[in-house]
């Protein structure tokens, strides 16, 4: 089965975007579970592709001294965790008590996600020539 590259590259973003939209619009525990599974699938696909496209090696990461390191699994999913907790806070906690911390967590998640996306793209073979 052939999937066009543009659709293939957009799939994790579509999964995550659709899950967020459905979570915001729906009000049912069954739908919340479904959106959580769709969100997890999108983040899993993105992290798997990102790990493959990573430019720095595991050796470079392990040789960072004096820095606190999360377990790799937690580190990889951190932007998605921030974003999910932020969205839940905005949707489920009324008023500014949910909007401000939720918005900050969403912003942090998106920023970390964008930074990782920028640093984890394959460079063109011709770029080094």
Secondary structure as UniProt FT lines:
FT   HELIX           5..25
FT   HELIX           29..53
FT   HELIX           58..62
FT   HELIX           72..92
FT   HELIX           96..119
FT   TURN            125..128
//
